[in-house]
């Protein structure tokens, strides 16, 4: 892209804003992601069926673990944690609107099931 | 540029938002990639949330541990989540090679960038191959957009006693949603691989070395991590829940 002007590059390099991710940190995040995924597998394949835990308890655990993984991917791999706070907020705040749709449609789906039965 | 002069003339206008530079301290193309990914996140979330709504409103649903229990080409039955575990591992590892490419780009190490990018592309192709096998397997069982297996075969995918009419209804919903959502994600993986190949060629012919910055690698990196991010959610909501 020709629009990448040289002074922005200089700013980029000069501020050392990318000191956040060293190789060591990258592998640390990898182990965290693999660890969380293994916990999910452990719950799905062993703990769930073995102890007959209801999905009402297990599903929220899955979702929390998934959100942890999302945090590590967005924060470290996509580097959002090391961007300026204004930049991070410009991305994160709009995502919160999704919660609205989740609330509306999960609520609505309970009416759908009543209509069907 | 003229920023030094401007600061002397008007000392008040020196906040990040006073103009003349990016208040986010992010290069234009990278910021636009972030906003594109934000819109893409909305698209994926509408797909996943409608899936959730349809599933909540269904009296029953095909059990993931019964639908996804084969390792295509190796194990036919009784290996739930093994194949999708492999796919998840491949995608996470290709995300790691991508960050390593970005990290090498910061050091202007052209050779390393190329090798890590090639690793990322191979990971993406392996994932697409796995997905093709998974789709083929489900298709051979009778699932496709708008079609479900025969009644006695469909029965095997449900836990407990579920009326045949309900099985047919949720079977259809499951098939349509599964192929649409994993297909849309797979299409993202495919375009990611294509973009990665283009960028790798650019690295090889020295476009970014001449430019003095591997920022483009960072931008495709963002896209690639986003694809991984979406898979994390698809994996949870189709295979675990």
Interface residues (C-beta under 8 A of the other chain):
Chain A: X1 X3 X4 X6 X7 X8 X9 X11 X12 X13 X15 X17 X18 X21 X22 X23 X26 X27 X30 X33 X34 X37 X40 X41 X44 X45 X55 X59 X62 X63 X65 X66 X69 X70 X73 X74 X77 X78 X79 X83 X84 X86 X87 X90 X91 X94 X95 X97 X98 X101 X102 X105 X106 X108 X109 X110 X112 X113 X116 X117
Chain B: X1 X16 X21 X22 X23 X24 X25 X26 X27 X28 X29 X31 X34 X35 X38 X41 X42 X45 X46 X49 X50 X52 X53 X54 X56 X57 X58 X59 X65 X80 X81 X85 X88 X89 X92 X93 X95 X96 X98 X99 X100 X102 X103 X106 X211 X212 X213 X215 X216 X218 X221 X222 X225 X226 X228 X229 X232 X233 X236 X239 X240 X241
